[in-house]
């Protein structure tokens, strides 16, 4: 209790990554680590291991100019400089780009492994060209076809395909038959430190019509081009747009900050000679949402700017690791113990990813990682253990340990959990995460459920590869069941079953727009009711709103 009280105090100001509040929390953790006799990791002199991250992105004044070829009377050279007409995509490189144009349809390439032939670039030469692609995926395709195409329609994936085919830039337009027709795309929160390797921006319908209109061909207007593609006929192709060139300059301002993981170790008290993996790691994230300024808060207008104390998420898990460390420090240890306190979890597992990408200790010497996240709300003696599928030994070990503990256990094998175990699971380390979910969770602060931001940031790639929440009626079959149910419920709620006047999701909204700002007025919904598959009305009726 003392640890939780100290970590969730006003002094730590919500522990936002990179803030003074995060440093104050880190100071407290380090003081406690020193008290129990823990040391910095071998080779380090400091408990803090810093990392850099992007704290936010905004358009810094992107521009676009159309230049007509001599003799093209159908073309009218124009310049555009407002975000209503051109807006950089959050993952764009900053660059000046000039080139000829090629319309590449929806810009989707389905891998051969899917045994479904669809390649927007199959008949096109886009090397050193600027490609124009439609946002989303074919609107009128059969449902089974949509399910496949949706997996490869994420804007980052489209940018990667354009780059791989030699394009020097990518422009995205929402066609007249799509949701958000003709509108530029809002910049989403993106924690990447750099661009995606290609300049990319969204353009308005006005800009696109000026480009397509330069062809003077009624069969190649933007509307006609989209209509020809919307049944997903794999033989429908894009085309070059001669007679006009584009110069565009996407400008993404990335606010860079430094945060720090706090890492310590307790050396083994017996020899580890002959032990193939002489380290075990126990960890929790100690960051939270600060005052909700990163766009991941559910605070009402009246509560905006207040401290999000994060007593459960995750002062509770941090306190558990400190308490376990103190217990282990007083006993015999057959392995070295890494005590890890991650920052950046709420922004997308940034701290744990930074460690995995540049580990202080080789990951192949790590026998297991055990994570504690939101363990402060256990009810009815129920304890949830997640990611048990990362090792065949977990079920037996858990069963043996629970003989004396006597918890009512809920075991979840899915390793793709939206918390720091995901970083270690992807690196091949056996993982386990503890959560004290005994029943319906009630959040007592103006903060987003901790599932939201990690789902959007950390599992976005997997959702787009294996399943997509773009259509609430399909495409959710192979993503983690918790993620699917969460997104499905929220999508339906925001899409019309929720509060009057709230934002609307359509069948074509992608994961990139399942962003915290969409959920500003929803309130907090309990986790278990989402995963229980209850009917929407019953689930919403049972939800606890504390905003």
C-alpha positions in Angstrom: 0.0 0.0 0.0 2.8 2.4 0.8 4.4 1.9 -2.6 1.0 2.4 -4.4 0.4 5.6 -2.4 3.8 7.0 -3.2 3.7 6.2 -6.9 0.1 7.4 -7.4 0.7 10.6 -5.4 0.1 14.1 -6.9 3.9 14.5 -6.9 4.3 12.0 -9.7 1.7 13.9 -11.8 0.4 10.8 -13.6 3.9 9.5 -14.5 3.7 10.4 -18.2 6.7 9.0 -20.1 9.4 11.6 -20.4 7.9 13.9 -17.8 9.1 15.2 -14.4 6.5 13.0 -12.9 7.9 9.9 -14.5 11.4 10.9 -13.1 9.9 11.4 -9.6 8.4 7.9 -9.8 11.7 6.5 -11.0 13.5 8.2 -8.1 11.2 6.4 -5.7 11.7 3.1 -7.4 15.5 3.5 -7.3 15.5 4.4 -3.6 13.6 1.2 -2.9 15.9 -0.9 -5.0 18.9 0.4 -3.2 17.2 -0.3 0.1 16.8 -4.0 -0.7 20.3 -4.3 -2.0 19.6 -4.5 -5.7 22.3 -3.2 -8.1 22.4 -1.8 -11.6 22.7 -4.3 -14.4 26.2 -5.7 -15.1 28.2 -3.2 -17.1 26.0 -0.3 -16.1 26.5 2.3 -13.4 23.0 3.7 -13.3 19.6 2.1 -12.7 18.1 4.3 -15.4 18.4 3.1 -19.0 17.2 5.9 -21.3 15.4 5.7 -24.6 14.1 8.2 -27.1 10.6 8.3 -28.4 8.2 10.5 -30.4 5.8 12.2 -28.0 3.5 13.5 -30.8 3.2 14.5 -34.4 1.6 17.3 -36.3 1.6 18.6 -39.8 4.2 21.4 -40.1 2.8 23.0 -43.3 2.7 20.5 -46.1 2.3 21.8 -49.7 1.5 20.5 -53.1 1.8 22.1 -56.6 0.4 20.7 -59.9 2.4 21.6 -63.0 0.9 21.1 -66.4 2.8 19.8 -69.4 3.0 22.2 -72.4 -0.1 21.9 -74.5 -2.3 20.2 -71.9 -5.3 22.6 -72.0 -7.3 20.3 -69.7 -4.9 20.9 -66.9 -4.8 23.9 -64.7 -1.7 24.4 -62.6 -2.6 24.9 -58.9 -0.9 25.1 -55.5 -2.4 23.8 -52.3 -1.2 24.6 -48.8 -4.0 24.1 -46.3 -4.6 20.9 -44.4 -8.0 20.6 -46.0 -6.3 19.9 -49.3 -3.0 18.2 -48.3 -1.9 16.7 -45.0 1.2 14.6 -44.3 0.6 11.1 -43.0 2.1 10.7 -39.5 4.6 8.1 -40.7 5.8 10.2 -43.8 9.4 11.1 -44.5 10.0 14.8 -44.6 11.2 15.5 -48.2 10.6 17.6 -51.3 9.3 15.3 -54.1 8.7 16.0 -57.7 7.6 13.5 -60.2 5.1 12.1 -62.8 2.0 10.5 -61.5 0.6 6.9 -61.6 -2.8 5.9 -60.2 -2.2 2.6 -58.4 -5.8 1.7 -57.5 -6.2 0.8 -53.8 -2.4 0.2 -53.5 -3.0 -3.3 -52.1 -0.7 -6.3 -52.6 -1.9 -9.6 -51.3 1.0 -12.0 -50.7 1.1 -15.2 -52.8 0.9 -17.2 -49.5 -2.8 -16.2 -49.3 -3.6 -18.0 -52.5 -5.6 -14.9 -53.6 -4.4 -13.0 -56.6 -4.6 -9.2 -56.0 -1.8 -6.9 -56.9 -2.5 -3.2 -57.6 1.0 -2.8 -59.1 0.9 -5.9 -61.4 0.7 -4.0 -64.7 2.2 -0.7 -63.6 5.7 0.9 -63.8 5.9 3.2 -60.8 9.7 3.4 -60.4 10.7 7.0 -59.6 7.0 8.0 -59.9 4.5 9.4 -57.4 1.6 7.0 -56.9 -1.9 8.0 -56.0 -3.8 5.3 -54.2 -7.4 5.1 -52.8 -7.9 4.9 -49.1 -9.5 1.7 -47.6 -10.3 -1.2 -49.9 -12.8 -2.1 -52.6 -16.3 -1.2 -51.4 -18.4 -3.6 -53.3 -16.4 -6.8 -53.1 -17.8 -10.0 -51.7 -17.5 -10.4 -48.0 -14.9 -13.2 -48.2 -12.8 -11.0 -50.6 -13.1 -8.0 -48.3 -11.8 -10.1 -45.4 -8.6 -10.8 -47.3 -8.1 -7.4 -48.8 -8.7 -5.7 -45.4 -5.7 -7.3 -44.0 -3.4 -5.4 -46.4 -5.1 -2.1 -46.6 -3.4 -0.3 -43.7 -1.8 2.9 -44.8 1.6 1.9 -43.6 1.4 -1.3 -45.5 0.3 0.6 -48.7 3.3 2.9 -48.2 5.6 -0.1 -47.8 4.3 -1.6 -51.0 4.7 1.7 -52.9 8.3 2.0 -51.7 9.1 -1.6 -52.6 7.8 -1.1 -56.1 10.2 1.9 -56.5 7.8 4.8 -56.1 9.3 8.0 -54.7 6.2 9.3 -53.0 2.6 8.3 -52.2 -0.6 10.4 -52.2 -3.8 9.0 -50.7 -7.4 10.0 -51.5 -10.7 9.0 -50.1 -12.8 8.2 -53.2 -16.4 9.5 -53.6 -17.7 6.0 -52.9 -15.8 5.8 -49.6 -16.4 7.0 -46.0 -14.9 10.4 -45.4 -15.1 11.0 -49.2 -12.8 13.7 -50.3 -11.4 14.5 -46.9 -7.8 14.5 -45.9 -6.8 12.1 -43.2 -6.3 13.2 -39.6 -2.8 12.7 -38.3 -2.8 9.8 -35.8 -0.6 9.5 -32.8 2.5 7.8 -33.9 5.5 7.0 -31.7 8.0 6.2 -34.5 11.1 8.2 -34.3 11.5 8.5 -38.0 9.5 8.1 -41.2 8.6 5.0 -43.1 11.1 5.5 -45.9 8.7 7.3 -48.3 7.1 10.8 -48.4 3.4 10.3 -48.0 0.4 12.6 -47.7 -3.4 12.6 -48.1 -5.1 14.9 -50.5 -8.6 16.2 -50.8 -11.1 15.3 -53.5 -10.5 18.8 -54.9 -6.9 18.1 -55.5 -7.6 14.6 -56.9 -10.2 15.8 -59.3 -7.8 18.4 -60.6 -5.3 15.7 -61.3 -7.7 13.2 -62.9 -9.5 15.9 -64.7 -6.2 16.7 -66.6 -6.8 13.4 -68.5 -10.0 14.7 -70.2 -11.3 11.1 -70.1 -14.8 10.5 -68.7 -13.8 6.9 -68.0 -10.8 7.9 -65.9 -12.3 10.4 -63.5 -11.7 9.6 -59.8 -15.3 8.4 -59.5 -15.1 6.2 -62.6 -11.7 4.8 -61.5 -13.0 3.9 -58.1 -16.2 2.3 -59.5 -14.1 0.1 -61.8 -12.1 -1.2 -58.9 -14.8 -1.6 -56.2 -15.9 -5.1 -57.1 -12.2 -6.2 -56.5 -11.8 -7.6 -60.0 -8.1 -8.5 -60.0 -7.9 -7.6 -63.7 -9.0 -4.0 -63.1 -5.8 -1.9 -63.2 -4.5 1.5 -62.5 -3.0 3.8 -65.1 -0.4 6.5 -65.7 -1.5 10.1 -65.6 0.5 11.9 -68.2 0.5 15.6 -68.9 0.7 16.7 -65.3 3.4 16.4 -62.6 3.4 17.0 -58.9 5.7 18.6 -56.5 4.8 18.0 -52.9 6.5 18.6 -49.6 5.1 16.7 -46.6 6.2 18.1 -43.3 5.8 16.1 -40.2 6.9 17.7 -36.9 7.9 15.0 -34.4 8.3 16.0 -30.8 11.1 13.9 -29.5 11.5 13.1 -25.8 13.6 11.0 -23.6 12.2 8.5 -21.0 13.9 5.8 -19.0 13.3 2.2 -18.0 14.5 1.5 -14.5 16.5 -1.8 -14.4 18.2 -3.6 -11.5 19.3 -7.1 -10.6 19.8 -9.4 -7.7 22.7 -11.7 -8.4 22.3 -15.5 -7.9 23.4 -16.7 -4.5 24.5 -20.1 -5.8 26.7 -20.9 -8.8 25.0 -20.6 -12.2 27.8 -22.6 -14.0 26.2 -25.0 -16.4 22.8 -23.1 -16.4 22.0 -22.4 -20.0 19.7 -19.5 -19.1 20.9 -18.1 -15.8 18.5 -15.1 -15.7 14.8 -14.6 -15.0 13.1 -11.2 -15.3 10.2 -9.8 -13.3 8.7 -6.5 -14.5 5.9 -4.0 -14.7 5.4 -0.7 -16.4 5.5 2.3 -14.0 4.4 5.0 -16.5 0.8 6.2 -16.8 -1.1 8.9 -18.7 0.0 12.0 -17.0 -2.8 14.5 -17.4 -4.1 12.8 -20.6 -2.3 15.1 -23.0 -1.2 12.3 -25.3 -4.7 11.8 -26.6 -5.3 8.5 -24.7 -7.6 9.8 -22.0 -11.3 9.4 -21.5 -11.6 12.4 -19.3 -14.8 14.5 -19.8 -14.5 18.1 -20.7 -14.8 19.0 -17.0 -12.0 16.6 -16.0 -9.7 17.4 -18.9 -6.2 18.2 -17.6 -6.6 16.5 -14.3 -3.9 14.1 -13.0 -4.5 10.5 -14.0 -3.1 8.9 -10.9 -2.9 5.3 -12.2 -3.1 3.6 -8.8 -4.2 0.3 -10.4 -2.6 1.0 -13.8 0.1 0.4 -12.9 1.3 1.5 -9.5 -0.1 -1.8 -8.4 2.1 -3.9 -10.7 5.1 -1.8 -9.9 4.5 -2.2 -6.2 4.2 -6.0 -6.7 7.6 -6.2 -8.4 9.2 -4.1 -5.6 7.6 -6.4 -3.0 8.7 -9.5 -4.8 12.2 -8.1 -5.2 12.4 -7.4 -1.5 11.3 -11.0 -0.8 13.8 -12.5 -3.2 16.6 -10.3 -1.9 16.3 -12.0 1.5 16.4 -15.5 0.2 18.4 -18.0 -1.9 18.5 -17.4 -5.6 19.5 -20.1 -8.1 19.3 -17.6 -11.0 20.1 -13.9 -11.4 17.0 -11.8 -11.2 16.3 -8.9 -13.4 13.9 -6.4 -11.8 12.5 -4.3 -14.7 10.3 -1.2 -14.5 9.2 -0.1 -18.0 8.2 3.3 -19.2 6.3 4.0 -22.4 3.8 1.1 -22.0 0.8 3.4 -22.3 2.2 4.9 -25.6 2.6 1.5 -27.1 5.1 -0.7 -25.2 7.9 1.7 -26.2 10.2 1.1 -23.2 10.1 -2.7 -23.3 10.5 -2.7 -27.1 13.5 -0.4 -26.7 15.1 -2.9 -24.3 14.3 -5.9 -26.5 15.8 -4.2 -29.5 18.9 -3.3 -27.6 19.1 -5.6 -24.6 21.6 -5.0 -21.8 21.6 -8.8 -21.2 21.4 -11.2 -24.1 17.9 -12.4 -24.5 19.0 -16.0 -25.1 20.2 -16.0 -21.4 16.8 -15.1 -20.2 14.8 -18.1 -19.0 11.5 -16.3 -18.6 9.8 -12.9 -18.2 7.0 -12.5 -15.7 4.9 -9.3 -15.9 2.5 -7.6 -13.4 -0.1 -5.3 -14.8 -3.1 -4.0 -12.9 -3.0 -6.4 -10.0 -4.8 -4.1 -7.6 -8.4 -5.1 -8.2 -8.6 -8.8 -7.4 -12.1 -9.9 -6.6 -13.6 -13.2 -5.3 -10.0 -14.6 -5.1 -9.8 -14.7 -8.9 -6.4 -14.3 -10.6 -5.9 -14.0 -14.3 -2.7 -15.4 -15.8 -2.1 -14.5 -19.4 0.3 -15.7 -22.2 0.5 -19.2 -20.7 0.9 -20.5 -24.3 4.4 -19.1 -24.5 5.8 -22.2 -22.8 4.5 -25.7 -22.4 5.9 -25.6 -18.8 3.6 -22.9 -17.6 0.4 -24.9 -16.9 2.3 -27.4 -14.8 4.3 -24.8 -12.9 1.2 -22.7 -12.2 -0.8 -25.7 -11.0 2.0 -26.7 -8.6 2.4 -23.2 -7.3 -1.3 -22.7 -6.8 -1.7 -25.8 -4.5 -0.6 -23.7 -1.5 -1.8 -20.3 -2.9 -5.4 -21.5 -3.6 -6.4 -18.9 -6.2 -9.4 -19.3 -8.5 -7.2 -19.2 -11.6 -8.2 -18.0 -15.1 -5.6 -19.1 -17.6 -5.3 -17.4 -21.0 -2.9 -19.0 -23.5 -2.9 -16.3 -26.1 0.6 -14.8 -26.1 -0.4 -11.6 -28.0 -1.3 -9.6 -24.9 -1.5 -5.8 -25.1 1.1 -5.3 -22.4 4.9 -5.6 -22.1 4.9 -9.4 -22.4 4.2 -8.8 -26.1 7.7 -7.4 -26.6 9.4 -10.4 -25.0 7.0 -12.9 -26.7 8.0 -11.6 -30.1 11.6 -12.0 -29.1 11.0 -15.7 -28.2 11.2 -15.4 -24.4 8.6 -17.5 -22.4 6.3 -15.0 -20.7 3.6 -14.8 -18.2 1.5 -11.8 -17.1 -0.5 -11.5 -13.9 -3.7 -9.4 -13.8 -6.0 -9.2 -10.8 -9.2 -9.3 -12.7 -11.8 -11.0 -10.5 -14.9 -9.4 -12.1 -16.1 -6.3 -13.8 -13.3 -3.7 -13.7 -14.2 -0.3 -12.4 -11.8 2.5 -13.2 -11.8 5.4 -10.7 -9.9 8.0 -12.7 -10.5 9.9 -15.9 -8.3 7.6 -17.9 -8.6 5.4 -20.9 -8.8 1.7 -20.2 -5.2 0.5 -20.5 -6.1 -1.8 -23.3 -6.9 0.9 -25.8 -3.5 2.6 -26.6 -1.5 -0.7 -26.6 -4.0 -2.3 -28.9 -3.8 0.5 -31.4 0.0 0.9 -31.2 1.4 -2.5 -30.4 -1.0 -5.0 -32.0 -1.9 -2.9 -35.1 0.5 -4.8 -37.3 -0.8 -8.1 -36.2 -4.4 -7.1 -36.6 -3.8 -5.9 -40.1 -1.9 -9.1 -40.9 -4.3 -11.6 -39.4 -7.6 -9.8 -38.9 -9.0 -6.4 -39.1 -11.6 -4.5 -37.1 -12.5 -2.4 -40.1 -15.8 -4.2 -40.5 -17.5 -5.1 -37.3 -19.2 -8.0 -39.0 -16.1 -9.9 -40.3 -12.4 -10.1 -40.2 -12.0 -10.6 -36.4 -11.5 -14.3 -36.4 -7.8 -14.8 -35.8 -6.8 -11.7 -33.7 -6.7 -12.1 -29.9 -10.2 -12.7 -28.6 -9.8 -9.9 -26.0 -8.8 -7.5 -28.7 -11.5 -8.5 -31.1 -14.3 -8.3 -28.5 -13.0 -5.0 -27.2 -12.9 -3.4 -30.7 -16.2 -5.0 -31.7 -18.0 -3.6 -28.7 -16.5 -0.2 -28.9 -17.0 0.0 -32.7 -20.7 -0.8 -32.3 -21.0 1.6 -29.4 -19.4 4.5 -31.2 -21.1 3.6 -34.4 -24.5 4.5 -33.2 -25.5 2.6 -30.0 -23.7 5.0 -27.8 -24.3 8.5 -26.7 -26.1 10.9 -29.0 -23.8 13.0 -31.1 -20.8 10.8 -30.6 -18.3 10.0 -33.5 -19.4 7.4 -36.0 -17.5 4.3 -37.2 -18.4 2.8 -40.5 -17.7 -0.7 -41.9 -14.6 0.8 -43.6 -12.9 2.4 -40.6 -9.5 0.9 -40.1 -7.5 0.3 -37.0 -5.6 3.5 -37.6 -8.8 5.3 -36.7 -9.6 3.3 -33.7 -7.7 6.0 -31.9 -8.2 7.3 -28.4 -9.8 10.5 -29.6 -12.7 8.5 -31.0 -13.6 7.4 -27.5 -13.5 10.7 -25.6 -17.1 10.5 -24.5 -17.6 6.8 -24.0 -16.6 6.2 -20.4 -15.0 3.1 -19.2 -16.3 -0.4 -20.0 -15.5 -3.5 -18.0 -13.1 -6.0 -19.5 -14.8 -9.3 -18.7 -18.2 -8.4 -20.0 -16.6 -7.6 -23.3 -14.9 -10.9 -23.5 -17.9 -12.8 -22.3 -19.7 -12.3 -25.6 -22.8 -10.7 -24.0 -25.3 -8.9 -26.1 -24.6 -5.3 -26.8 -27.6 -3.9 -24.9 -26.8 -6.1 -21.9 -23.1 -5.3 -21.9 -23.7 -1.6 -22.1 -26.4 -1.8 -19.5 -23.9 -3.5 -17.1 -21.1 -1.1 -17.9 -19.8 1.1 -15.1 -19.3 4.7 -16.3 -17.3 6.7 -13.9 -16.4 9.7 -16.0 
